[in-house]
Amino acid sequence: MRTRSGARLEFQPPAVGEEEARAVAEAVRSGWIGPGPRAALLEERVAETLGVEHVLAVSSCTAAMQLALLALDVGPGDEVVTSPITWPATANAIEACGARPVFADVRESDLTIDPEHAASLVGPSTKAVLPVHLAGQPADLAALLDLGLPVVEDAAHAFGARYRGALLGGLTSATCFSLYATKHVAAGEGGLLTTRDPSLAERARRMRRLTRSPDGLYDQVERGLKASLSDLHAAVALVQLDRREELDAVRRRHVALYDDGLAGLAGITPLARDPRDTHACHLYVVRISAREAGGTRDDYLAALAELGIATSVHFLPVHRLTWFATRYPEQAALPVAERAGREVLSLPLSPAHRDDDVLRVVDAVREVHERLRG
């Protein structure tokens, strides 16, 4: 058994090393540690990688979503339909524009937003739809685009994912990626806004920075954010972009090890991955049915922690978190999302892990499963 050997296995350590360290040192020595040539180069390289015309490197995926919504004139009195199975940042970006998040339920299979329920929530105040590509599985973009509203994607988990064969990044009004420490292009922090719409891109750029005039002075012509990406973060992201195929191959191999190792365990079911799409393999999420698995999600989380395995939860339903439940007490129940919030457990998945690390997790889950089922 591998379950008790070695130190605690962390959930998602970043896959960074000497190459990233050298890139940061070079940026420091260059004199550019704020937004500069490396951030501009990152925008060019991402545009080439995703085949999209306009890319903005920004301070976070949250900032990217807020800029995209503001560029679409989302503001006070407006509503944006979104998913409750996400990190609160998605809803926070909507609220930061002065708008109201309207939560739709999710699909049972993959926990991405349910287009039919989303359609039922569209009203005269609805200004946009903000789906989440959960764990790396694209939401059903075609069905959402059929609603006739701007679509801004929360693709924090989905750099490199494909929807029906097409790379995410230029399929909707705007796509927002994360450069956080655990992501596919891990810079420590940061985000990317991509779009094919030149007017949206230009407006977002104006809001990201002040406008300089020919006389060398500056002006502000509309609402602005402090949302640029530093060259230090961009230096790391550029190395990660070069390593993406190598790192993504590790992710896919580890997902296959989990699929094989956990197959047949009663009450433990991985989220569905649509074969028509290319999943980004950002998270390995299982749902735990207490009746069949012998224990709740929380029982498994605690038991795995005792065996030195760090796990996480993606996600607790946002509409039931204190801030949102208090602000929107009239929010209707979302039964699929709420049940999922009690059942989902994310197992360790990072290119920094070795194959043996994943096999250690598999052994631990099987040991806990056997024990809890008696």
Rosetta blueprint (number, residue, H / E / L):
1 M L
2 R L
3 T L
4 R L
5 S L
6 G L
7 A L
8 R L
9 L E
10 E L
11 F L
12 Q L
13 P L
14 P L
15 A L
16 V L
17 G L
18 E H
19 E H
20 E H
21 A H
22 R H
23 A H
24 V H
25 A H
26 E H
27 A H
28 V H
29 R H
30 S H
31 G L
32 W L
33 I L
34 G L
35 P L
36 G L
37 P H
38 R H
39 A H
40 A H
41 L H
42 L H
43 E H
44 E H
45 R H
46 V H
47 A H
48 E H
49 T H
50 L H
51 G L
52 V L
53 E L
54 H E
55 V E
56 L E
57 A E
58 V E
59 S L
60 S L
61 C H
62 T H
63 A H
64 A H
65 M H
66 Q H
67 L H
68 A H
69 L H
70 L H
71 A H
72 L L
73 D L
74 V L
75 G L
76 P L
77 G L
78 D L
79 E E
80 V E
81 V E
82 T E
83 S L
84 P L
85 I L
86 T L
87 W L
88 P L
89 A H
90 T H
91 A H
92 N H
93 A H
94 I H
95 E H
96 A H
97 C L
98 G L
99 A L
100 R E
101 P E
102 V E
103 F E
104 A L
105 D L
106 V E
107 R L
108 E L
109 S L
110 D L
111 L L
112 T L
113 I E
114 D L
115 P H
116 E H
117 H H
118 A H
119 A H
120 S H
121 L H
122 V L
123 G L
124 P L
125 S L
126 T E
127 K E
128 A E
129 V E
130 L E
131 P L
132 V E
133 H L
134 L H
135 A H
136 G H
137 Q L
138 P L
139 A L
140 D L
141 L H
142 A H
143 A H
144 L H
145 L H
146 D L
147 L L
148 G L
149 L L
150 P L
151 V E
152 V E
153 E E
154 D E
155 A L
156 A L
157 H L
158 A L
159 F L
160 G L
161 A L
162 R E
163 Y E
164 R L
165 G L
166 A E
167 L E
168 L L
169 G L
170 G L
171 L L
172 T L
173 S L
174 A E
175 T E
176 C E
177 F E
178 S E
179 L L
180 Y E
181 A L
182 T L
183 K L
184 H L
185 V L
186 A L
187 A L
188 G E
189 E L
190 G L
191 G E
192 L E
193 L E
194 T E
195 T E
196 R L
197 D L
198 P H
199 S H
200 L H
201 A H
202 E H
203 R H
204 A H
205 R H
206 R H
207 M H
208 R H
209 R L
210 L L
211 T E
212 R E
213 S L
214 P L
215 D L
216 G L
217 L L
218 Y E
219 D E
220 Q L
221 V L
222 E L
223 R L
224 G L
225 L L
226 K L
227 A L
228 S E
229 L L
230 S L
231 D H
232 L H
233 H H
234 A H
235 A H
236 V H
237 A H
238 L H
239 V H
240 Q H
241 L H
242 D H
243 R L
244 R H
245 E H
246 E H
247 L H
248 D H
249 A H
250 V H
251 R H
252 R H
253 R H
254 H H
255 V H
256 A H
257 L H
258 Y H
259 D H
260 D H
261 G H
262 L H
263 A L
264 G L
265 L L
266 A L
267 G L
268 I E
269 T E
270 P E
271 L L
272 A L
273 R L
274 D L
275 P L
276 R L
277 D L
278 T E
279 H L
280 A L
281 C L
282 H L
283 L L
284 Y E
285 V E
286 V E
287 R E
288 I E
289 S L
290 A H
291 R H
292 E H
293 A H
294 G L
295 G L
296 T L
297 R H
298 D H
299 D H
300 Y H
301 L H
302 A H
303 A H
304 L H
305 A H
306 E H
307 L L
308 G L
309 I E
310 A L
311 T L
312 S E
313 V L
314 H L
315 F L
316 L L
317 P L
318 V H
319 H H
320 R H
321 L L
322 T H
323 W H
324 F H
325 A H
326 T H
327 R H
328 Y L
329 P L
330 E L
331 Q L
332 A L
333 A L
334 L L
335 P H
336 V H
337 A H
338 E H
339 R H
340 A H
341 G H
342 R H
343 E H
344 V E
345 L E
346 S E
347 L E
348 P L
349 L L
350 S L
351 P L
352 A L
353 H L
354 R L
355 D H
356 D H
357 D H
358 V H
359 L H
360 R H
361 V H
362 V H
363 D H
364 A H
365 V H
366 R H
367 E H
368 V H
369 H H
370 E H
371 R H
372 L H
373 R L
374 G L
